[in-house]
Amino acid sequence: MKVLVTGANGFTGSYLVKHLLKKGYIVKGLVRRSADTRALKDLGIEIVYGDLAEDENFDAQLNGVEIVFHVAAAFRVENVPRKYFFDVNVEGTRKLLESAKKNNVKRFVHCSTVGVQGEISDPPAKEEAPYNPGDYYQESKVEGEKLALDFFKKEKLPGSVVRPVGIYGPGDMRFLKLFKFINNGKFRMIGSGKALYHLTFVEDLAAGIALAGEKEKAIGEVFTIGGEEYLPLKDFVAKIAGVLNKPVPKLKIPIFPVWAAGLLCEIICKPFGITPPIYRRRVDFFIKDRAFDISKAKQLLDYKPRVTLEEGLKLTAEWYKKEGLLN
């Protein structure tokens, strides 16, 4: 069966490509013409080019494809207009859906994010918890998700939505700064450290996304794909310190001064097109609960996270060390 993975060169996309190849799929990877495709170099897949924000349709790229795994997105790009998020995450999704319908694609899996639910007021959150986006990125992902679900229903295109919980693993750069600060003793907890945090090892996520394209029970449904456990941020930090063989950080900083400094940096830097050294969204990591119920994916997809948090953090730390990124 031939499948298309959008954003195939990205962190999640490249792991999904490898997982699908192991399962015997013939994989096409959709990437932008300017993309770094080194992660795909030795995989032997067909690479096709397209830009979700600029191209009018994807008919040629979807020719002969039976399943679309739509992973590509504009992800919290700094110093770009609000419109760009919607051009990629909403209108780009619309164009893919329309081309999928035109090309008689059998299944469509849309990758959203748990960020569409924002801060979780009653953790762990299930899929039906209300939308509560907190920034442009999350707002665009809400609209993209709604668009996909509506298209599946109205156009009779068999599809489903997956919402990954915080993704990590070898190759990830998002959590590098946290590992580095803990490794060099510079980490400071902002606030109490009691906010709940939940992660997904990238290989488990790839397996969950693939299942959403295979299981009949997945059609028309939304699934949260996450790890087996969530825990207070202070315990998460302690686990990272443990795998790095470093002391557990003890120092804490009050929330408000950091939040205020972030606001000031944003105001000063924005007119000059400079990325702020700190900004308010980063403070959310320390104060907002992020904990989710993955029972629906377990029941309907037979999804089973196989990598424990300790194992995943160890593998990630080993990769950072191997690449010389913790120095």
C-alpha positions in Angstrom: 0.0 0.0 0.0 1.4 3.4 -1.0 1.1 6.2 1.6 2.1 9.9 1.8 3.7 11.5 4.8 3.6 15.3 4.9 6.5 16.9 6.7 8.5 13.7 6.2 11.8 15.3 6.9 10.7 16.6 10.4 11.3 15.0 13.7 7.9 13.2 14.0 7.6 12.7 10.2 11.0 11.0 9.8 10.2 8.5 12.6 6.8 7.9 11.1 8.4 7.2 7.7 10.7 4.6 9.3 7.9 3.0 11.2 5.7 2.7 8.1 8.6 1.2 6.1 9.1 -1.4 8.7 5.4 -2.3 8.4 5.9 -2.8 4.7 4.3 0.3 3.3 5.6 2.1 0.2 6.2 5.6 1.4 6.2 9.0 -0.4 7.5 12.0 1.6 6.1 15.4 1.0 8.6 18.2 1.9 9.2 21.8 0.9 11.7 22.4 -1.9 14.1 24.1 0.6 13.9 21.3 3.2 16.8 19.6 4.7 16.2 15.9 3.7 19.2 14.3 5.3 17.0 12.4 7.7 15.4 10.7 4.7 18.6 10.2 2.6 19.2 6.5 3.3 15.6 5.4 3.6 14.9 4.9 -0.1 11.6 6.6 -0.2 10.2 8.7 -3.0 10.4 12.4 -2.1 7.9 14.8 -3.6 7.9 18.6 -3.2 5.2 21.0 -2.2 4.5 24.0 0.0 1.3 24.0 2.0 1.2 27.8 2.1 1.8 28.5 -1.5 0.8 25.6 -3.8 -2.7 25.5 -5.2 -3.3 21.8 -5.0 -1.5 18.5 -4.3 -3.1 16.4 -7.0 0.2 15.2 -8.5 1.8 14.4 -5.2 -1.2 12.3 -4.1 -1.5 10.3 -7.4 -1.6 6.6 -6.5 -1.6 7.3 -2.7 -4.1 5.3 -0.5 -3.4 6.8 2.9 -2.3 10.3 3.8 -0.6 11.0 7.1 -0.7 14.7 7.4 2.0 15.7 9.9 3.4 18.9 8.4 2.6 22.2 10.2 3.8 25.7 10.9 5.0 25.1 14.5 5.4 28.2 16.7 7.6 30.0 14.2 8.7 33.3 15.6 8.5 36.7 13.8 6.1 35.6 11.2 2.6 37.1 10.6 -0.4 35.4 12.3 -1.7 34.7 8.8 1.1 32.3 8.1 0.0 29.9 10.7 -3.5 29.8 9.1 -2.1 29.6 5.6 -0.2 26.4 6.5 -2.2 24.8 9.2 -5.7 25.5 7.9 -5.6 26.4 4.2 -2.8 23.9 3.5 -4.9 21.2 5.2 -7.9 22.2 3.1 -5.9 21.8 -0.1 -4.6 18.4 0.9 -8.1 17.2 1.9 -9.5 18.3 -1.4 -6.7 16.7 -3.4 -7.2 13.5 -1.3 -10.8 13.4 -2.2 -10.1 14.0 -5.9 -7.5 11.2 -6.0 -9.7 8.7 -4.2 -7.5 8.4 -1.1 -8.8 5.7 1.1 -7.8 7.1 4.5 -6.6 10.5 5.8 -4.9 10.9 9.3 -4.7 14.5 10.4 -2.0 15.3 13.0 -3.2 18.0 15.4 -1.9 18.7 19.0 -3.2 18.5 22.5 -2.4 22.3 22.5 -5.8 22.8 21.1 -7.1 22.2 24.6 -4.7 24.7 26.1 -4.3 24.6 29.9 -6.1 21.6 31.4 -8.4 22.6 34.2 -9.4 19.1 35.3 -6.5 16.8 34.5 -6.2 14.3 32.9 -8.1 15.6 29.9 -10.1 13.4 27.6 -10.6 14.1 23.9 -14.0 15.8 24.5 -12.6 18.4 26.8 -13.3 21.9 25.3 -11.0 23.7 23.0 -9.0 26.4 24.8 -6.1 27.6 22.5 -3.6 30.0 24.0 -1.7 31.4 21.0 -1.7 31.8 17.2 -0.3 28.3 16.6 -2.9 26.6 18.8 -5.7 28.7 17.3 -4.7 27.6 13.8 -4.5 24.0 14.9 -8.0 24.2 16.3 -9.3 25.5 13.0 -7.3 22.9 11.0 -8.7 20.1 13.2 -12.3 21.3 12.9 -11.9 21.6 9.1 -10.6 18.0 8.9 -13.4 16.5 11.0 -16.0 18.5 9.1 -14.5 17.4 5.7 -14.5 13.7 6.8 -18.2 13.9 7.6 -19.5 15.9 4.7 -17.3 14.5 1.9 -17.4 10.9 3.2 -13.6 10.7 3.4 -12.6 8.1 6.0 -10.3 9.9 8.3 -9.3 10.5 11.9 -7.4 13.1 14.0 -4.5 12.4 16.4 -3.3 14.8 19.0 0.2 14.1 20.2 1.2 14.9 23.7 4.7 16.6 24.1 7.0 14.7 21.8 10.6 13.8 22.7 13.3 11.3 21.8 16.7 11.1 20.0 16.8 13.8 17.3 14.5 16.2 19.3 15.8 19.7 19.8 12.8 21.2 21.6 13.9 19.8 25.1 17.6 20.3 24.5 17.8 23.6 26.4 16.1 21.9 29.5 18.6 19.0 29.4 21.6 21.4 28.9 20.5 23.7 31.8 20.1 20.7 34.1 23.4 19.2 33.0 25.4 22.4 33.6 23.7 23.3 36.8 22.0 26.5 35.5 18.4 25.3 35.7 16.0 27.2 37.9 12.5 26.2 38.5 10.0 28.9 37.8 7.2 28.6 40.3 6.4 25.6 42.5 7.1 22.8 40.0 3.8 21.2 40.8 2.3 21.7 37.3 1.6 18.3 35.7 3.6 17.3 32.6 3.0 14.5 30.1 5.3 13.3 27.3 5.2 10.9 24.3 8.3 9.0 23.1 8.5 9.7 19.4 8.6 6.0 18.4 5.4 5.4 20.4 3.8 8.3 18.7 4.7 7.0 15.2 3.1 3.7 16.1 -0.1 5.5 17.3 -0.4 7.6 14.1 0.0 4.5 11.9 -2.7 2.7 13.9 -5.1 5.6 13.3 -4.7 5.0 9.5 -5.3 1.2 9.9 -8.1 0.6 12.4 -11.7 0.8 11.2 -12.8 2.0 14.6 -10.6 5.1 14.1 -12.7 6.6 11.4 -14.3 9.9 12.4 -12.6 9.9 15.8 -10.1 12.0 17.6 -7.3 10.4 19.6 -4.9 11.6 22.2 -1.5 9.8 21.7 0.7 10.0 24.8 3.0 8.2 27.2 1.8 5.9 29.9 2.3 8.4 32.8 2.3 12.1 33.7 3.9 13.7 36.7 4.7 17.0 38.4 7.3 19.1 36.6 9.7 18.9 39.6 9.7 15.1 39.3 10.2 15.3 35.6 13.2 17.5 36.1 14.5 15.1 38.8 14.3 12.2 36.3 16.3 14.1 33.8 18.9 14.9 36.4 19.0 11.2 37.3 19.7 10.1 33.7 22.4 12.8 33.4 23.9 11.8 36.8 23.6 15.4 38.0 22.3 16.8 41.3 18.5 17.6 41.3 18.1 21.4 40.9 16.7 23.0 44.1 16.6 26.7 43.3 13.3 28.4 42.4 12.3 31.7 40.9 8.9 33.5 41.4 6.7 33.4 38.4 5.6 37.1 38.0 9.1 38.7 37.5 9.9 36.2 34.7 6.5 36.7 33.0 6.9 40.5 33.2 10.4 40.3 31.8 9.0 38.2 28.9 6.4 40.8 28.2 8.9 43.6 28.2 11.3 41.6 25.8 8.4 41.0 23.4 7.5 44.7 23.3 11.1 45.8 22.8 12.1 43.1 20.2 9.0 43.0 18.0 9.5 46.3 16.1 13.0 45.2 15.2 12.0 41.6 14.1 14.3 40.1 16.8 13.4 36.9 18.6 13.0 37.7 22.3 15.5 36.0 24.6 12.6 35.2 26.9 8.8 35.4 26.2 5.6 34.7 28.1 4.8 31.5 26.3 7.9 29.9 27.8 6.5 30.5 31.2 3.5 28.4 30.4 5.8 25.3 30.5 6.2 25.9 34.2 2.7 26.8 35.3 0.1 25.1 33.1 -1.1 21.5 33.7 -0.5 19.2 30.7 -2.0 15.8 31.6 -4.1 13.6 29.3 -6.2 10.5 29.3 -5.0 8.0 26.6 -7.6 5.3 27.3 -9.5 5.9 24.1 -6.5 5.2 21.9 -5.8 2.1 23.9 -9.3 0.8 23.5 -10.0 1.7 19.9 -6.6 1.6 18.3 -4.9 -1.1 20.5 -2.3 1.6 21.2 0.3 0.6 23.8 3.2 2.9 24.7 6.2 0.7 24.9 9.0 3.0 26.1 8.8 4.1 29.7 9.6 7.7 30.6 12.9 6.7 32.2 14.0 4.7 29.1 13.0 7.5 26.8 14.8 10.2 28.7 17.9 8.0 28.9 17.9 7.4 25.1 17.4 11.1 24.5 20.2 12.1 26.9 22.5 9.5 25.3 21.8 11.0 21.8 22.5 14.6 23.1 25.8 13.4 24.5 26.7 11.5 21.3 26.1 14.6 19.3 28.0 16.9 21.7 25.0 19.0 22.3 25.2 19.1 26.1 28.6 20.9 26.2 
